Amino acid sequence: MNTITLIGMPGSGKSTVGVLLAKALGKDFIDTDLILQQRYGALLQDILDRMGLEAFLDAEADAIRSLTPASCVISPGGSCVCRAAAMEHLNTLGPVIYLRLTLDTLTQRLDNIQTRGIAMSPGQTLKELYEYRAPLYERYADMTVTSDGQTLEQTVSAVLLALQHFKKE
């Protein structure tokens, strides 16, 4: 089990949990949002505004498909599930874990939805985005860890426990 990918909505804790998980496992950490920002020399919101939603999703998928890590924890953008090719690639690298939150918790965590670089259609609400993506996260995940009401340490512990019991087919 060399590479582990954390998926979930923006604000689900993928990056923060990912760093802590990587430290706990002695692995490197990759945040694909940072890769996109480096490639395009701009913040995610600026890239999204400049490219438009569909081109942004394609660029994100290209960045994900370019990854060939040996042993790491990957935190892709929350919209990675919008491109099957990106998720198929991540699934070949190792287990994919969905960090699930309720919409209420997500709404409390995301106060910067307009500037955070969240891949949403114009006029789309957070509720609509959540309802669209949640089934995709479930489809692509090998396992799910619910992080509602947990500290970061508790979420990391829950991920480590799930990994102990996981066998990739």
SULFEN-V584627 format. One record per residue. RES is the residue in one letter. SS is DSSP state (a for helix, b for strand, c for the rest). OMEGA is omega as a letter, one per 20 degrees, with the letter a starting at -180 (NA if undefined). D_FIRST is the distance of its C-alpha to the first C-alpha in whole Angstrom. Layout:
# SULFEN-V584627
res=RES ss=SS omega=OMEGA d_first=D_FIRST
res=RES ss=SS omega=OMEGA d_first=D_FIRST
This chain:
# SULFEN-V584627
res=M ss=c omega=a d_first=0
res=N ss=c omega=a d_first=4
res=T ss=c omega=a d_first=6
res=I ss=b omega=r d_first=7
res=T ss=b omega=r d_first=11
res=L ss=b omega=r d_first=14
res=I ss=b omega=r d_first=17
res=G ss=c omega=a d_first=20
res=M ss=c omega=r d_first=24
res=P ss=c omega=a d_first=25
res=G ss=c omega=a d_first=26
res=S ss=c omega=r d_first=23
res=G ss=c omega=a d_first=21
res=K ss=a omega=a d_first=18
res=S ss=a omega=a d_first=19
res=T ss=a omega=r d_first=21
res=V ss=a omega=a d_first=18
res=G ss=a omega=r d_first=15
res=V ss=a omega=a d_first=17
res=L ss=a omega=r d_first=17
res=L ss=a omega=r d_first=14
res=A ss=a omega=r d_first=13
res=K ss=a omega=a d_first=16
res=A ss=a omega=a d_first=14
res=L ss=a omega=a d_first=11
res=G ss=c omega=a d_first=13
res=K ss=c omega=r d_first=11
res=D ss=b omega=r d_first=13
res=F ss=b omega=r d_first=15
res=I ss=b omega=r d_first=16
res=D ss=b omega=a d_first=19
res=T ss=a omega=r d_first=20
res=D ss=a omega=r d_first=23
res=L ss=a omega=r d_first=24
res=I ss=a omega=r d_first=23
res=L ss=a omega=r d_first=26
res=Q ss=a omega=r d_first=28
res=Q ss=a omega=a d_first=28
res=R ss=a omega=a d_first=28
res=Y ss=a omega=r d_first=31
res=G ss=c omega=a d_first=33
res=A ss=c omega=r d_first=33
res=L ss=c omega=a d_first=32
res=L ss=a omega=a d_first=30
res=Q ss=a omega=r d_first=33
res=D ss=a omega=r d_first=35
res=I ss=a omega=r d_first=33
res=L ss=a omega=r d_first=33
res=D ss=a omega=a d_first=37
res=R ss=a omega=a d_first=38
res=M ss=a omega=a d_first=35
res=G ss=c omega=a d_first=36
res=L ss=a omega=a d_first=33
res=E ss=a omega=r d_first=32
res=A ss=a omega=r d_first=32
res=F ss=a omega=r d_first=30
res=L ss=a omega=r d_first=27
res=D ss=a omega=r d_first=28
res=A ss=a omega=r d_first=27
res=E ss=a omega=r d_first=24
res=A ss=a omega=r d_first=23
res=D ss=a omega=r d_first=23
res=A ss=a omega=r d_first=22
res=I ss=a omega=a d_first=19
res=R ss=a omega=r d_first=19
res=S ss=c omega=a d_first=20
res=L ss=c omega=r d_first=16
res=T ss=c omega=a d_first=14
res=P ss=c omega=r d_first=12
res=A ss=c omega=a d_first=10
res=S ss=c omega=a d_first=8
res=C ss=b omega=r d_first=10
res=V ss=b omega=a d_first=11
res=I ss=b omega=r d_first=13
res=S ss=b omega=r d_first=16
res=P ss=c omega=r d_first=18
res=G ss=c omega=a d_first=22
res=G ss=a omega=a d_first=22
res=S ss=a omega=a d_first=24
res=C ss=a omega=a d_first=21
res=V ss=a omega=a d_first=21
res=C ss=a omega=r d_first=25
res=R ss=c omega=a d_first=24
res=A ss=a omega=a d_first=22
res=A ss=a omega=r d_first=21
res=A ss=a omega=a d_first=19
res=M ss=a omega=r d_first=17
res=E ss=a omega=r d_first=16
res=H ss=a omega=a d_first=15
res=L ss=a omega=r d_first=13
res=N ss=a omega=r d_first=12
res=T ss=a omega=a d_first=11
res=L ss=a omega=a d_first=8
res=G ss=c omega=a d_first=6
res=P ss=c omega=r d_first=7
res=V ss=b omega=a d_first=11
res=I ss=b omega=r d_first=13
res=Y ss=b omega=r d_first=17
res=L ss=b omega=a d_first=18
res=R ss=b omega=r d_first=22
res=L ss=c omega=r d_first=25
res=T ss=c omega=r d_first=29
res=L ss=a omega=r d_first=31
res=D ss=a omega=r d_first=33
res=T ss=a omega=r d_first=31
res=L ss=a omega=r d_first=30
res=T ss=a omega=r d_first=33
res=Q ss=a omega=a d_first=34
res=R ss=a omega=a d_first=31
res=L ss=c omega=r d_first=32
res=D ss=c omega=a d_first=35
res=N ss=c omega=a d_first=35
res=I ss=c omega=a d_first=34
res=Q ss=c omega=a d_first=37
res=T ss=c omega=a d_first=35
res=R ss=c omega=a d_first=32
res=G ss=c omega=r d_first=31
res=I ss=c omega=a d_first=30
res=A ss=c omega=a d_first=30
res=M ss=c omega=r d_first=33
res=S ss=c omega=r d_first=36
res=P ss=c omega=r d_first=39
res=G ss=c omega=a d_first=40
res=Q ss=c omega=r d_first=37
res=T ss=c omega=r d_first=37
res=L ss=a omega=r d_first=34
res=K ss=a omega=r d_first=34
res=E ss=a omega=r d_first=34
res=L ss=a omega=r d_first=31
res=Y ss=a omega=a d_first=29
res=E ss=a omega=r d_first=31
res=Y ss=a omega=a d_first=30
res=R ss=a omega=a d_first=26
res=A ss=a omega=r d_first=25
res=P ss=a omega=r d_first=25
res=L ss=a omega=r d_first=23
res=Y ss=a omega=r d_first=20
res=E ss=a omega=a d_first=20
res=R ss=a omega=a d_first=20
res=Y ss=a omega=a d_first=17
res=A ss=c omega=r d_first=15
res=D ss=c omega=r d_first=13
res=M ss=b omega=a d_first=14
res=T ss=b omega=r d_first=17
res=V ss=b omega=r d_first=18
res=T ss=b omega=a d_first=21
res=S ss=c omega=r d_first=22
res=D ss=c omega=r d_first=26
res=G ss=c omega=a d_first=28
res=Q ss=c omega=r d_first=25
res=T ss=c omega=r d_first=25
res=L ss=a omega=a d_first=22
res=E ss=a omega=r d_first=21
res=Q ss=a omega=r d_first=21
res=T ss=a omega=r d_first=19
res=V ss=a omega=r d_first=17
res=S ss=a omega=r d_first=17
res=A ss=a omega=r d_first=17
res=V ss=a omega=r d_first=13
res=L ss=a omega=r d_first=12
res=L ss=a omega=r d_first=14
res=A ss=a omega=a d_first=13
res=L ss=a omega=r d_first=9
res=Q ss=a omega=a d_first=10
res=H ss=c omega=a d_first=12
res=F ss=c omega=r d_first=9
res=K ss=c omega=r d_first=9
res=K ss=c omega=a d_first=8
res=E ss=c omega=NA d_first=12
